[in-house]
Amino acid sequence: MVSLTLKDIPPEVHRRLKERAHRNGRSLLSEAMTCLQQAVLSERIDVDEFVARATAVREQAAVYLTESELSKAKREGRP
C-alpha cells in the first residue's frame, strides 16, 4: 500500500475532520481515508437519469399530495 503525508492542513479542516472521526467512531487516519475514498471513488450521478427514475417511482406509487395537504400533515404530525 502507498503512503501519503499531508502537511500544512488548515486548523479548521483538522478540527472538523477530528470531530467527524469522533462522531463516526474512527481514528483520524481512518476518517481521512474514508473522506478521500468517498471524494475520489464516488461516481457522478446522471441527473436526467435520476429524475426519470424518481418520476417513474412516483408514478407507480400513485400518491399525490397537494401543497395544502402536505402542510396540514406537517402541522398535525404524521401517524
C-alpha positions as CSV (number, residue, x, y, z in Angstrom):
1,M,0.0,0.0,0.0
2,V,1.2,3.5,-0.8
3,S,1.7,6.2,1.9
4,L,0.7,9.8,1.7
5,T,1.8,12.5,4.1
6,L,-0.3,15.7,4.3
7,K,1.4,18.9,5.5
8,D,0.0,22.4,6.4
9,I,-3.6,21.3,6.9
10,P,-5.6,24.3,7.9
11,P,-6.6,24.2,11.6
12,E,-10.3,24.4,10.8
13,V,-10.1,21.4,8.4
14,H,-8.1,19.4,11.0
15,R,-10.6,20.3,13.8
16,R,-13.6,19.3,11.7
17,L,-12.0,16.1,10.5
18,K,-11.2,15.2,14.1
19,E,-14.9,15.9,15.1
20,R,-16.1,13.7,12.3
21,A,-13.8,10.9,13.3
22,H,-15.1,11.1,16.9
23,R,-18.7,11.1,15.7
24,N,-18.1,8.1,13.4
25,G,-16.1,6.2,16.0
26,R,-13.0,6.2,13.8
27,S,-9.4,7.3,14.1
28,L,-8.3,10.5,12.5
29,L,-6.4,8.5,9.9
30,S,-9.4,6.2,9.2
31,E,-11.7,9.2,8.8
32,A,-9.3,10.9,6.4
33,M,-9.1,7.7,4.3
34,T,-12.9,7.4,4.2
35,C,-13.2,11.1,3.1
36,L,-10.6,10.6,0.4
37,Q,-12.2,7.4,-0.8
38,Q,-15.7,9.0,-1.0
39,A,-14.3,12.0,-2.9
40,V,-12.2,10.1,-5.4
41,L,-14.1,6.9,-5.9
42,S,-17.7,8.1,-6.0
43,E,-19.4,8.1,-9.3
44,R,-21.1,11.1,-10.7
45,I,-24.9,10.9,-10.9
46,D,-26.6,11.4,-14.3
47,V,-29.2,13.9,-13.2
48,D,-31.5,13.3,-16.1
49,E,-31.5,9.5,-15.4
50,F,-32.0,10.1,-11.7
51,V,-35.0,12.4,-12.4
52,A,-36.5,9.9,-14.8
53,R,-36.2,7.1,-12.3
54,A,-37.7,9.2,-9.5
55,T,-40.6,10.2,-11.7
56,A,-41.2,6.5,-12.6
57,V,-41.2,5.5,-8.9
58,R,-43.6,8.4,-8.1
59,E,-46.0,7.4,-10.9
60,Q,-46.0,3.8,-9.7
61,A,-46.8,4.9,-6.2
62,A,-49.8,6.9,-7.4
63,V,-49.8,9.0,-4.2
64,Y,-50.1,12.7,-4.8
65,L,-50.4,15.4,-2.1
66,T,-51.4,18.9,-2.7
67,E,-49.3,21.6,-1.1
68,S,-52.1,22.3,1.4
69,E,-52.4,18.6,2.3
70,L,-48.7,18.4,2.8
71,S,-48.7,21.5,5.0
72,K,-51.6,20.2,7.0
73,A,-49.8,16.8,7.6
74,K,-46.7,18.7,8.8
75,R,-48.7,20.8,11.2
76,E,-50.7,17.9,12.7
77,G,-47.8,15.4,12.8
78,R,-47.5,12.1,11.0
79,P,-49.3,9.0,12.2
